[in-house]
Amino acid sequence: MRNRLKNLRLTLVSIFLSLAILILGFEAVENIKYAQWRKEFTAYGWLNKMTVPSRDPLMMWEYRPYGVAGDIKVNRYGFRDFDYPNREKPGNVYRIAFAGDSIILGLGVKFDEMFVRQFEMKANRHRRGPVIQALDFGIDGYNAIQVSEMIRTRVIPFSPDRIVYVMCLNDFDLTESAGSKPRYFQKPKSFFFERLDRLRRQMTDIPYDLFYYRKNKKLIFRTILEMSTMVRRENMDFEVLIVPVFFRRSADFREYPLRQIHKEVDCFLRSQGIRFYDLLETFEAQPQGPRYWSLDPYHPNPAGHALIAERLASEEK
């Protein structure tokens, strides 16, 4: 009996050591591959044209002042907006700051087609009282945690009266939604467990957005609550604008597969007393399907931006 136990222990130790050697070897090889990949990724020429490393470890990357990438140009503060001479809010102005990812950035649309710009124009058309000034704080690939840090360090100093977090459902993904940028600016703690995590997702039948929603919803809900608390502490209003995913193969929104996520997000925001607009209701009320309003699953086209602007402006009357 003792010999059997001894042999079992030796077998388990041997298996453990073999796994440890295997993992260490895998990590060593992947570190070499990562270093080479990072050099090649930098050589593509995107770095420093507009995107630069951020000194803030939570933001990871940001845009350099007056950076240019294709049709996108940013101002002295690193945002696709007018080049305001200073951060001070003018008199007789009600300032609304929109914060988010590439939807806010207006990826794929012209400056004047962005919903932030159109909202400002539409909201002021018949307005009585202070003029609405809409500020655009959008950086591609940002998730909810990065947006929260951007609000704290970049948005609040502009003293807006209201801050609107524009939520895309891929904001629950902290690793893949931004392509390779998170990997470039922040090396994975473990390549082995990173690979296991990706294999686990690929082996499930759960849709991408739903997978990361279930995985990270507690963290992201907590982050949104922290955003709200932080903003209200500054005597500013806080709202959330929820943008649906555009399933372009669908004829309409009737069979929208992520409706449960919207319901749970809506319920959470309502329970916390956070005002929100769920644009799923706006888009599904239209006779046209997702393809009509979008460039791809996550980015509205000019028509989509115009509809969002109209929806928001209707609330300011």
N, C-alpha and C positions, 0 to 999 in steps of 0.2 A: 504494500500500500504506500509506504514511504517512497519507494522508488518511482511509483507511478506519479505521485505528487511532485517529486523532484523533476521527473521528465517533463511533466506538464509545465512546471515553472520555467524550465529551460526552453521549452518550445515557445511559450508566451514571450519570454525575454528575447528570444531569437527573432520572432515575428516583429516585436516592437522595434528592435534595433534595425531590422531590415527596412521597416517602414520609415524610420527616422532617417536612415541613409538615403533612401529613395526620395524622400521629401527634400532633404538638404541638397541632394544632387539636382533635383528639379528646380529648386530655388536658385541655385548657382547658374544653371544654364539659362533660366529665364531672366536673371539679372543681366547677363551678357546680351541676350536678345533685346532686352528693354533699352539698354544703353545705345545699342545700334539703331533701334527703331526711333528713339528720341532724336538722334542726330538727323535721321532721314526726315522725320516729321518737321523739324525745324527748317530743314533745307527746302521745304516746299515753298517758302517765302511768305507765308501768312503772318508769321510772328513779327511784331514791331510795325507792320503796316497800319494796323488798327488795334489789334489785340496785344496786350503786354501783361507780364506777370504782375499780380497785385501784391502790395506789401502786406495786405490783410490776408492771413492764411485761410480765413473762411470764404472769402470771395474768390481766391485763387487766381482769377484773371479779370481784367477790366479793359477799357479802351483808353488809348493815349489821347491827350488833347489834340484836336484837329486831325485825328486819324481818318484815313480813307481806305475803303475796301469796296471795289466795284462802284456801285451807285450810292453806297452808304457813306456819308460824311458825318463826323461828330463834332461837337462844339468844344470850347475850351475846357469844359468839365468832363468830357469823354462820353457824352450822350447825344443821340440823334435828335437834336432839338435846335431851337434858335440859339444864337450865341449871345446870351444875356450878359451884359457887362459886369454884373455882380449878382450875388445870391439874394440880395435884399428884395423883399416883396414891395412892389409899387403901391401907392395909396389907391383906394377905391377899387381894389382887385380882390377877387375871391379865387385863391390859388388851389388847384387840384393836381396832385402828383400821382401819375400812374407808374407803378413799378412792376417789372416782370422780366420775361425772357425775350426770345426772338419774335414773339407775337407783337409785343410792345415795340420792339426794334423796327417792326415793319418789314421783315425779311420778304423780299420778292415784290414789294410795292414801292411806289415813288413817295417822296416826302409828303406831298400834299394829299396823298391817298391814305396815309396812316389814319386809323380811327381817332387817335388822340387829336390830330390836327383838325379833322372833320368835326369831331365833337365840339371843340372849342368854337368853331365857326357857327355850327348849328345852334349851340346852346346860347350864344350871344345874339342871335338874330332878332329875337323878340323879347329879350330879357330886360327886366326893370331892376335897378339896383346895381351892386358892384359887378364889374366886368369879370367874366370867368377867364382865368388863365390856366391852360392845361399844360403841365410839364411832363415830358416823356423820359422815363428812366428805364431803359430796356437794354439788356446785355444777353446775347445769344447763349443758349445752353444753361442758363442759371436755373437751379432748383429752388425750392422754398427756403432752404437754409441760407443760400447765397442771397436771395432776395431780401430776407430779413436783415442780414448784415448790411446790405446796400442801403436799405431804408434807414438803419441806425446811423451809418457813417456818411452817406451821400445825400439822401433825400431830406431828412429832418433839418439839416442846416439851411435849406431853402425856405423854411418856415411856411409850408403849405397849410391851408386850412383843413384839407382833407387828403388822405392818402388811400389810394385804391390798389390793392394787390391783385394783379391779373393772373389768375390761376389757370395753367394748362394742366391737364391730367397727368402728363409725364413729369410734373414737378415732384411726384412721389418717388421717382427714380433718381437715385443719387449717384449712379455710376455710368449708365449707358446712354441716357437721353441726349447728352451733349457730345456724342461721338467719342472721339479720343482725347478731348481737351482735359477732362478730369485726370486721366491717366498721365498726360503729359506734365501737368502742373503738380500732381501729387502721386508719387510712386505708390503702387499698392503695398500694403503692409505684408502681404503674403500672396505670391503668384499662385501657389498651390490652391489655397482656399478661394482665391478669385476664380480659378478655373472650375473648381467644384461648384461654386455658386452659379456660374453660367451654364454648366452642364445640367444642374438641377432645374433651372428655368427652361432650358431647351427641351427637357424630357417631359415637361408637363403640357397639358392641353389648355392651360389657363392663358388667356390673352395677355399680351405684354403689359398693358396699362393696369389690368386687374391684378396681375402678379405683384407688381411693385406697390400697388395701393395696399394690398393685404400685408405685404412685408413691412411697409414703413408708415402706415397711416397713423399710428400712435405718435411717432416722432414728428410727423408733419403737422398733425392736429395741434400738438403742443407748441410747435414753432409758430403756427398761425395765431394761437392764443397769446404767445409772447409778443408777436408783432402788434396785436391789438392793444395789449397792456402798455407796451413801449410808446406807441403813438398817442394813446389817450393820456398818458402821463405828461405828454407835451401839450396837452389841451388841443389836440387835433382829432378830427373824426377819422375813423378807419372803416373801410369797406372791402369786400372781396367780389371780384368779377370772375365768374367761372365760364371758361370757354370749352365747348364740347370738342371731341375728336371727330374729324370729318371722314367717315368711312365712305370713300368715294365710289366704291362698287355698289353701294346701296342706292336704290331709287329715291328713297326718302328717309326720314328719321324715325319712322314707325317701329322699325326693328332695331333701334339703336341698342347695342349690346352692353353699354356701360351705364345704363340708366340707374342701376343700383348704387354705383359710386356717387352719382349726383345726389341721389336721395339721402345717402349717409352723410355726405359733405354738407348738404343743405340742413339736415337735422342737427349736425354738430354746430354749425354757425348760428342757427336759430337758438339753440340751447345756451349759447354763450352771449347772446344778445348782440351778435355782429351782423350788421346790415350787409346784404349780398344781393347780387343779380346773377341768376343762372341763365346763361344765354342759350342753353339747350331749348328752353321754352320758346325763345325768340326765333331760333332757326327752324324748329319743327312746326311752327305756325305758318311758315312760308310754303307756297306751292312747289317751289323748286327743291331739288335734292342736294345732298352734300357737295357733289361735284361742281354745282353752279356757284357755290360760295367759297371755294377753297383752291389753293395751289397744290396742296398735299394734305395728309391727315391732320397736321397740326397748324398749318398756316392759312389764314383767310386770304382770299384774293381781294382786289379792289372793291368788288361788290360786297364781300363779307365784311370788310372794314367799314364800308358805308352803312351797312345794316347795324353793326355794333354801335357806330356813332349816333345813328338815329335813335336807337333804343336808349342810350345813355342820355342823349339830349332831351328826350321826352320826359325824363325824371326831373329835369331842372326847371320845367315850366311852372 
